[in-house]
Amino acid sequence: MTYVNFFSEPGFSGLKDFQDLITGASLSFFKLYIAFKIWLGQKFWLMQIFFLNHDFQD
């Protein structure tokens, strides 16, 4: 969660700060991004299946 605090800081400006952010929290951010994408994909897939079955039942 360090990148969230980093974005909140007023010192976040320019490419160097962004590079420091990437090198500092790239792994945890990548894991969080992948987990979010998987969660979002599963939720979308479940919603699709639910609506699909609902339409077929009607």
TORPA-4810 file (N, C-alpha, C, O; in nm, 3 decimals):
<nodes>
NODE_1_0.082_-0.120_0.000_0.000_0.000_0.000_0.087_0.126_0.000_0.037_0.237_0.020_M
NODE_2_0.216_0.108_-0.022_0.305_0.225_-0.017_0.283_0.316_-0.136_0.304_0.437_-0.126_T
NODE_3_0.242_0.260_-0.250_0.227_0.342_-0.369_0.109_0.440_-0.354_0.110_0.548_-0.413_Y
NODE_4_0.007_0.400_-0.275_-0.106_0.490_-0.254_-0.061_0.612_-0.174_-0.095_0.725_-0.207_V
NODE_5_0.017_0.587_-0.068_0.069_0.698_0.011_0.164_0.783_-0.072_0.172_0.905_-0.055_N
NODE_6_0.237_0.717_-0.163_0.331_0.790_-0.248_0.256_0.883_-0.342_0.300_0.996_-0.364_F
NODE_7_0.146_0.838_-0.397_0.067_0.923_-0.486_0.005_1.038_-0.409_-0.016_1.146_-0.464_F
NODE_8_-0.025_1.016_-0.281_-0.090_1.120_-0.202_0.008_1.231_-0.166_-0.033_1.344_-0.140_S
NODE_9_0.137_1.199_-0.165_0.236_1.299_-0.126_0.249_1.407_-0.232_0.238_1.379_-0.352_E
NODE_10_0.272_1.531_-0.190_0.286_1.641_-0.286_0.415_1.632_-0.368_0.428_1.700_-0.469_P
NODE_11_0.509_1.550_-0.325_0.636_1.538_-0.396_0.626_1.458_-0.524_0.723_1.448_-0.599_G
NODE_12_0.509_1.399_-0.550_0.494_1.316_-0.669_0.479_1.406_-0.791_0.371_1.458_-0.821_F
NODE_13_0.590_1.423_-0.862_0.586_1.504_-0.984_0.705_1.468_-1.070_0.819_1.466_-1.023_S
NODE_14_0.680_1.439_-1.197_0.790_1.410_-1.287_0.816_1.262_-1.302_0.754_1.179_-1.236_G
NODE_15_0.909_1.232_-1.390_0.936_1.093_-1.426_1.023_1.023_-1.322_1.009_0.903_-1.303_L
NODE_16_1.112_1.096_-1.256_1.202_1.032_-1.161_1.123_0.974_-1.043_1.151_0.863_-0.998_K
NODE_17_1.027_1.049_-0.993_0.946_1.000_-0.882_0.867_0.876_-0.925_0.850_0.782_-0.848_D
NODE_18_0.821_0.878_-1.050_0.746_0.764_-1.101_0.837_0.642_-1.113_0.795_0.530_-1.085_F
NODE_19_0.962_0.663_-1.156_1.058_0.553_-1.166_1.090_0.498_-1.028_1.102_0.376_-1.010_Q
NODE_20_1.105_0.587_-0.930_1.128_0.541_-0.792_1.009_0.461_-0.743_1.026_0.361_-0.673_D
NODE_21_0.890_0.504_-0.778_0.769_0.432_-0.740_0.767_0.294_-0.803_0.736_0.195_-0.736_L
NODE_22_0.800_0.286_-0.932_0.798_0.158_-1.002_0.901_0.063_-0.942_0.869_-0.053_-0.915_I
NODE_23_1.024_0.110_-0.920_1.128_0.023_-0.868_1.098_-0.015_-0.723_1.138_-0.123_-0.678_T
NODE_24_1.029_0.073_-0.650_1.002_0.046_-0.509_0.890_-0.053_-0.488_0.901_-0.142_-0.404_G
NODE_25_0.781_-0.039_-0.563_0.661_-0.117_-0.534_0.606_-0.185_-0.659_0.485_-0.208_-0.669_A
NODE_26_0.694_-0.217_-0.755_0.645_-0.276_-0.879_0.590_-0.416_-0.855_0.487_-0.453_-0.913_S
NODE_27_0.657_-0.493_-0.771_0.616_-0.632_-0.751_0.481_-0.639_-0.680_0.391_-0.712_-0.722_L
NODE_28_0.467_-0.563_-0.572_0.342_-0.566_-0.497_0.229_-0.506_-0.580_0.116_-0.555_-0.576_S
NODE_29_0.259_-0.402_-0.656_0.158_-0.340_-0.741_0.116_-0.437_-0.851_-0.002_-0.444_-0.886_F
NODE_30_0.212_-0.511_-0.907_0.182_-0.608_-1.012_0.095_-0.719_-0.958_-0.001_-0.761_-1.023_F
NODE_31_0.127_-0.766_-0.838_0.045_-0.870_-0.776_-0.096_-0.819_-0.750_-0.194_-0.890_-0.774_K
NODE_32_-0.107_-0.696_-0.702_-0.237_-0.637_-0.675_-0.316_-0.620_-0.805_-0.436_-0.644_-0.809_L
NODE_33_-0.246_-0.578_-0.912_-0.311_-0.558_-1.041_-0.362_-0.690_-1.097_-0.475_-0.697_-1.147_Y
NODE_34_-0.280_-0.794_-1.089_-0.320_-0.926_-1.140_-0.439_-0.979_-1.059_-0.534_-1.032_-1.116_I
NODE_35_-0.432_-0.964_-0.927_-0.542_-1.011_-0.842_-0.671_-0.935_-0.875_-0.779_-0.993_-0.878_A
NODE_36_-0.658_-0.805_-0.899_-0.776_-0.724_-0.932_-0.834_-0.766_-1.066_-0.956_-0.775_-1.082_F
NODE_37_-0.745_-0.792_-1.165_-0.791_-0.833_-1.297_-0.861_-0.968_-1.290_-0.963_-0.989_-1.354_K
NODE_38_-0.806_-1.060_-1.211_-0.866_-1.192_-1.197_-1.002_-1.180_-1.128_-1.099_-1.243_-1.169_I
NODE_39_-1.007_-1.097_-1.021_-1.134_-1.078_-0.949_-1.238_-1.014_-1.040_-1.354_-1.055_-1.040_W
NODE_40_-1.195_-0.914_-1.115_-1.288_-0.845_-1.205_-1.335_-0.941_-1.313_-1.453_-0.941_-1.348_L
NODE_41_-1.244_-1.021_-1.367_-1.280_-1.116_-1.472_-1.378_-1.220_-1.422_-1.475_-1.253_-1.490_G
NODE_42_-1.354_-1.272_-1.302_-1.444_-1.372_-1.245_-1.581_-1.310_-1.219_-1.684_-1.374_-1.244_Q
NODE_43_-1.583_-1.188_-1.168_-1.711_-1.123_-1.139_-1.788_-1.100_-1.268_-1.908_-1.124_-1.274_K
NODE_44_-1.720_-1.052_-1.372_-1.784_-1.028_-1.501_-1.834_-1.159_-1.560_-1.943_-1.165_-1.616_F
NODE_45_-1.752_-1.264_-1.548_-1.790_-1.394_-1.603_-1.913_-1.449_-1.531_-2.005_-1.501_-1.594_W
NODE_46_-1.914_-1.438_-1.398_-2.029_-1.485_-1.322_-2.154_-1.405_-1.355_-2.263_-1.461_-1.366_L
NODE_47_-2.139_-1.274_-1.372_-2.253_-1.191_-1.409_-2.305_-1.230_-1.547_-2.426_-1.236_-1.569_M
NODE_48_-2.214_-1.256_-1.641_-2.254_-1.296_-1.775_-2.332_-1.427_-1.771_-2.438_-1.439_-1.833_Q
NODE_49_-2.280_-1.525_-1.697_-2.346_-1.655_-1.688_-2.484_-1.639_-1.623_-2.581_-1.701_-1.666_I
NODE_50_-2.491_-1.556_-1.519_-2.618_-1.536_-1.449_-2.723_-1.475_-1.543_-2.836_-1.522_-1.550_F
NODE_51_-2.684_-1.370_-1.615_-2.779_-1.304_-1.704_-2.814_-1.394_-1.822_-2.927_-1.394_-1.870_F
NODE_52_-2.716_-1.472_-1.868_-2.740_-1.563_-1.978_-2.843_-1.668_-1.938_-2.939_-1.695_-2.011_L
NODE_53_-2.823_-1.728_-1.820_-2.917_-1.830_-1.772_-3.053_-1.767_-1.743_-3.157_-1.830_-1.767_N
NODE_54_-3.052_-1.646_-1.693_-3.178_-1.578_-1.663_-3.257_-1.553_-1.791_-3.379_-1.570_-1.794_H
NODE_55_-3.187_-1.513_-1.896_-3.255_-1.489_-2.023_-3.310_-1.619_-2.080_-3.420_-1.621_-2.135_D
NODE_56_-3.234_-1.726_-2.068_-3.279_-1.854_-2.122_-3.398_-1.909_-2.043_-3.486_-1.973_-2.100_F
NODE_57_-3.400_-1.884_-1.913_-3.511_-1.933_-1.833_-3.639_-1.857_-1.865_-3.748_-1.914_-1.861_Q
NODE_58_-3.627_-1.731_-1.897_-3.745_-1.653_-1.937_-3.783_-1.691_-2.080_-3.879_-1.638_-2.135_D
</nodes>
